[in-house]
Amino acid sequence: MEKHSDKLNFTMKQIFFLFLVILLLSSCKIDKKNSCKCLKYNNPSKMELYADSLKRVGDLKTAILVYKTEYAIKPNKRTAYSLAYSYSLMWDMDSSLYYLKKATLCDSSIYRIYDASLFPLINTNEWKTFANRQMDKFEINHGKFGNRDLVNKLMLIRIKDQAYYWHAFTKPDSAAVYWAKKIELNKENVLEIKKIIKTYGWPTRKLVGIDALSVVFSVLQHSSDYEFVKEMRPQLKRLAESDSLFLPQYALLDDRINVREGKKQLYGSQPSYDSIKKVYYLDNVVFPDSLDIRRKKMGLSPIKEYLKQWNAELRIYD
């Protein structure tokens, strides 16, 4: 009975993928018909959510097949970006750029083209041409950057800061190799950030806009250069006092430094890990009764909502 069930399941999979192949073969006409049209950013369908889940566990080939089927049925911006990211993760630069161009035909934003998945693209001439055109579109629609070259430099650092996470988590047998690459990229990023701060100070919203505003903070969060991280805390505090967008960044950086020094944290942003129960928890907080008041002041969500993201236990009221 069990063998019959396995055979039936396999047959159903074959039928499903045969259906996908038929749709893909018929998608050429649909694709040509929509190739010059602007794509809307749709909410994900069940099929796309399925493709997302395949991508998360490392099955890119099947994920791409499902994304392409969704795109054939209903061409849309979200699926085009998903295809661009997935192809790039497979180091298929031509296919990635093909779908990036479709996704950005009427999209003047820049944050989506600086996704970490596109790391393999950033040193190609085609990417540089594409990114410059997208920057042009952004400035036409949203106004000039204070320093466009600096924005581009920061956004490239943003890609490198997040690169290889997908590979490290979906390829456990090669994880050590990818973490080693990440460490090297983190060191390079810190050196670049030091040069930027020496030249411009900590980049402000007026200088680089909103999309690049969190890059310095993100690099500091991943840096092993503790003295440099600690040196930047006063600068970030001054920025947070004048621009509310920096408040959450300062809260997280302040907590991280305090935890590193064995002190209690003010904002409860750094859970600990219980290796026995195999669960995250929070208990090392100053004045826990007023924690949510402090978090709200810094633009952070209530502590119970935040810990849900970690599936963490709240132990500070024991």
Long-range contacts (C-beta under 8 A, 24 or more apart in sequence): 17-65, 20-65, 20-66, 20-68, 20-69, 23-69, 23-72, 23-73, 24-65, 24-68, 24-69, 24-72, 26-72, 27-68, 27-69, 27-71, 27-72, 30-72, 30-75, 31-71, 31-72, 31-75, 34-75, 35-102, 36-105, 37-75, 37-105, 38-105, 38-106, 39-75, 39-76, 39-77, 39-80, 39-102, 39-103, 39-105, 39-106, 40-76, 40-77, 41-76, 41-77, 41-78, 41-107, 42-74, 42-76, 42-77, 42-78, 42-79, 43-78, 44-78, 45-70, 45-74, 47-73, 48-78, 48-79, 48-82, 51-82, 52-82, 55-82, 55-86, 56-170, 57-170, 58-170, 58-171, 60-86, 60-89, 60-90, 61-90, 64-90, 75-102, 77-103, 77-107, 81-112, 81-115, 84-117, 84-118, 85-115, 85-117, 85-118, 86-117, 88-117, 88-118, 88-119, 88-120, 88-121, 89-117, 89-120, 89-166, 89-167, 91-120, 93-120, 93-121, 93-124, 93-126, 96-120, 96-121, 97-121, 97-126, 97-127, 97-130, 100-130, 101-130, 104-134, 104-137, 108-134, 108-137, 108-138, 108-140, 108-141, 108-142, 109-138, 110-134, 110-135, 110-138, 110-151, 110-155, 110-211, 111-211, 114-155, 114-156, 114-158, 114-159, 114-211, 115-159, 115-162, 116-158, 116-159, 116-161, 116-162, 116-163, 116-165, 116-166, 117-166, 118-159, 119-159, 119-160, 119-163, 119-164, 122-156, 122-159, 142-209, 145-207, 145-208, 145-209, 146-204, 146-206, 146-207, 146-208, 146-209, 147-200, 147-207, 147-208, 150-196, 150-200, 150-203, 150-207, 150-208, 150-212, 151-208, 151-209, 151-211, 151-212, 153-192, 153-196, 154-196, 154-203, 154-208, 154-212, 154-215, 154-216, 155-211, 155-212, 155-215, 157-189, 157-192, 157-193, 157-215, 157-219, 158-212, 158-215, 158-218, 160-185, 160-188, 160-189, 161-185, 161-186, 161-189, 161-215, 161-218, 161-219, 161-222, 162-218, 183-224, 186-219, 186-222, 186-223, 186-224, 187-224, 189-219, 189-222, 189-223, 190-219, 190-223, 190-225, 190-228, 193-219, 193-220, 194-228, 197-232, 197-235, 201-235, 202-232, 202-235, 202-236, 202-239, 204-239, 204-243, 205-243, 205-245, 210-245, 213-245, 213-246, 214-249, 217-249, 217-252, 217-253, 220-253, 221-252, 221-253, 221-256, 226-260, 229-253, 229-256, 229-257, 230-257, 233-257, 240-298, 244-299, 247-297, 247-298, 247-299, 248-298, 248-299, 248-300, 250-298, 251-295, 251-298, 251-299, 251-300, 259-284, 266-294, 267-291, 267-294, 267-295, 267-298, 267-300, 268-295, 268-303, 268-306, 268-316, 269-300, 269-306, 271-307, 271-310, 271-312, 274-313, 279-311, 279-312, 279-313, 280-307, 280-310, 280-311, 280-312, 280-313, 281-312, 281-313, 281-314, 281-315, 282-307, 282-312, 282-313, 282-314, 282-315, 282-316, 283-315, 283-316, 283-318, 285-316, 288-316, 288-317, 291-316
